[in-house]
Amino acid sequence: MTEKPLFKDALKFWFILGWISFGGTVGHINIMHEFLVERKKWISDSRFFHALNLCMLLPGPEAQQLAIYMGRQLHGRKGGLAAGILFVLPAMFILLLLSVCYVYFGNQLWMFAMFDGFKPAVISMIIVALLGIGKKALRTRYHVVIATIAFSCIFFFNISMVFIILGTIGLAIVFNYLWPDLIHQEHSKKNQVVVQENEYYFNKDSVAAGTGTTWKGSGIQILVFMLLWLMPTVALYYFTSDFAFWRELTFFFSKTAFLTIGGSYTVLPYVAQYAVTKLHWLSKMQMIDGFALAESTPGPLIIVVAFVGFMAAYNHFDASISMGILGLLLTTFHTFLPSFLFIFVGGPIIEKAHGNQKITNVLSFVTAAVVGVILNLTLFLGKDIVFPGGVGFQNMDIAAIIWIIITLILMKKYKMNELYIIGISLVFGLWHYG
């Protein structure tokens, strides 16, 4: 068995991960798997994917929660805190700098040109995510039906993401009860490789940290979380103006963190549509620019919500940079804080139910619904890029369509890294739109 890793070695990895974790959730997971499982043998393959499945059952960004879980298993609570915080901080600081530059230089022609070149690539990235998730999620015709219903609900009737997810869970429970064989997922054992679990420090025979937590211990952790969550709200009440705005912002992002299951692409459609069309915190094109900025930073794609918080406060307080920065910090805090609660308190509870086929079936229905929601996000954001002057053949941006197709081919067929896509898209924007 590999010896327990030193905390300083793990801390070094979590710090580096925060700066190099490009490529979205898949990229984050691949980096962690390559280092923790293949290179260092700190965690076995079976434990790694067991933890990943567990995190997919929880609301919020699963990549950050996976890092928290791994850090906790290696070095207890301090390991989980270090892994989760360092996973987000670099992306937050980079996005803070980019957001300030965006509002300072966003009215420059060269900035308009660069973003106009990048926006079609953002749609390509969302389409790639849609295809990837769809390939895994739409395993049966029933999953296709669920995805279609979810898309129809949000596209035609503007039904809230929360109600779509809750309705999907209810439908899955009914199917589990009445027709369980219809959605039963078979797991093929073909080509499975037998590995020596005892080669790894944390393996399938290890007792997971936190499994022995008592109800009293869980209650104390929940109380600590509530105090941490309330501290900024109390400070805002006494030390800022327009408390109603800050209350709405903090509660909105807390709600998204608690009610969205399935990772970043589950959260983002809800945030994008609600923040733009209901709250009017920013324009649709600013939302697309936020996607572009988030794609160019390390860390989870959900960090785009920090840009939304920045622009919401910046616009609300008459182009105040300081209020925008405060909005970004508050949004980041309230979006990512619940992940620690879910892993420290909810993780051990869900782990006991892991492997339950009924829970797996419910999760598969939720993931299928997410596919429909992402399709709506693609159309919601893509419409103004393909038809900048309104839907109609005469308003079609042919260059944007061609660049969407080119970047799709580069990512899907030639597996080009997203950082290179970002670079050539900026150059394309300067060349064509500049």
Summary of the structure (lengths in Angstrom):
residues: 434
radius of gyration: 21.8
end to end distance: 59.1
largest distance: 66.8
contacts: 1484
relative contact order: 0.17
helix: 77%
strand: 1%
